[in-house]
Amino acid sequence: MLASCRISSTSRGGEVRGVAKGPEGAQLVLLETDPWNFAPLSLLRSVPELRVGALTLLERAAGLGVECGAPIVVLTRRYLRDLLGERLGEGFAADADSIETERVLILDPTYLVDGALRDLLRRLDSPGRALVSDGRLVAALVRRVALLDALSDPGSDSGFTAKDLLRSLSDELEEKFDVGGLLRIGSVWDLIPVTEMLLPSELDRLVDGRILGDVDEQVRVLGDRSRIHIGRGSVLEPFVTLDLRRGPIFIGESVRVMSHSRIEGPCFVGDGTIVFPGSNVASSYIGPVCRVGGEVDSSVVLGYSNKRHYGYLGHSYVGEWVNLGAGTTVSNLKNTYGTVRVRLGGASVDTGRTFLGPVIGDHVKSAIGTLVFSGKSVGSFSHIYGFVTSDVPPFAVSAKPLVGELFELELESALETARRMMSRRGLSPSQAYERAIRAAFELTAEERRSHGVKRGRFRIP
């Protein structure tokens, strides 16, 4: 079975076709640049797979609707290539050998495809023309041979930087258009506010007023009923409240919303998710097959993750296969009401955001009563206990209030825990997924060392 959600040729965000037609029949190639700016979420997924608003960056780029009969190619780091190939649907490819046409439209998917970018792409009507913004390559029409020469090792483990890519293509790019005003996701911390900005309008395009599931007559709907969609097989129990006054609500198929819960738009609830009694979910994207309880506000929770019990999750981003134990609560506001600072590239950066919670990577597990401070990065496969007051590297056990130190999570233990959790959803990690996890463990060894993570078996006193 595949490790996580498969990227299909269609999306609930609208029609997305996995065939590209770029200028003059060019093939669309998405280039992943600066992937570590998106850690911890980029450890086990390519940057184009990141979800912002109701769509992934890949779905947005594919929405250009171009056609040439060749697949859309996504070039990612070498250790993720096989895993990405499993997750991509028909009409997509994850290797440079799939670049077939003589003309290639390359695109940095961190620039959101919108009307402004679509208009600018019309300038790329002959090879050697490029769009550049603040020294970064946005898009270019190039010859296939020139691109393959520039990508001497497409999909290296470290990934390309935007500056390296622009420099390597300098001989091919004869005419550069400096452009501005484009919306770009610059780091993992941009995913939360941009999702908050995009979700209302994108859900408005999704909802159609249809109620295809079983809605109890004692469900209360506040606001315009045309701003809702409830999918087939979904059940809303008595005394559920749906508040549409601030935004639309999209509820997928086979969702169960249990009594005395409140969902406030704009909100997306993915297929197969369960919302438990007494929950309050607002302004959030909840992925498929999640378990949701307590209070969730202005957050993204990707597929197969559990926030089953009481506790607060606000202005946060949670990866796949995460389990937040009972009472786990995050902070999204400083006591000073000042802006939240985060660590990015080894430096402290002011986000300019007053409300900002943590980013929590895939396969993180939190113990009961865990408290996570605002703006913290919790690395994939980490286990967290007590107070989390600083960033946690991947594959680490953070229990400083208990033992005063960070310990390394043994790789085989991490793999076995992943297998156990996935089996509870009837899934299992593929060989490509396990290979990617093993590679990620090795690639993040230096990060653990820099955080002072110790080897040795962790035990609670």
Sequence and secondary structure as in RCSB ss.txt:
>XXXX:A:sequence
MLASCRISSTSRGGEVRGVAKGPEGAQLVLLETDPWNFAPLSLLRSVPELRVGALTLLERAAGLGVECGAPIVVL
TRRYLRDLLGERLGEGFAADADSIETERVLILDPTYLVDGALRDLLRRLDSPGRALVSDGRLVAALVRRVALLDA
LSDPGSDSGFTAKDLLRSLSDELEEKFDVGGLLRIGSVWDLIPVTEMLLPSELDRLVDGRILGDVDEQVRVLGDR
SRIHIGRGSVLEPFVTLDLRRGPIFIGESVRVMSHSRIEGPCFVGDGTIVFPGSNVASSYIGPVCRVGGEVDSSV
VLGYSNKRHYGYLGHSYVGEWVNLGAGTTVSNLKNTYGTVRVRLGGASVDTGRTFLGPVIGDHVKSAIGTLVFSG
KSVGSFSHIYGFVTSDVPPFAVSAKPLVGELFELELESALETARRMMSRRGLSPSQAYERAIRAAFELTAEERRS
HGVKRGRFRIP
>XXXX:A:secstr
  SS  B S BTTB   SEE TGGG EEEEE B GGGGTTTTSSS GGG EETTEEHHHHHHTT   SSEEEEEE
  GGGHHHHHHHB TTEE SGGG  SSEEEEE TTB   HHHHHHHTT  STTEEEEETTEEEEEEEEHHHHHHH
 SSTT SS B HHHHHHHTTTT  EEEE     B  SGGGHHHHHHHHHHHHHHHH  S B SEE TT EEES G
GGEEE TT EE TT EEE SSS EEE TT EE TT EEESSEEE TT EE TT EEES EE TT EE SEEES E
E TT EE SS EEES EE TT EE TT EE  S TT    EEEETTEEEE   SS   EE TT EE TT EE TT
 EE TT EE SEE S B TTEEE HHHHSSEEE  HHHHHHHHHHHHHTTT    HHHHHHHHHHHHHTHHHHHH
TT B S     
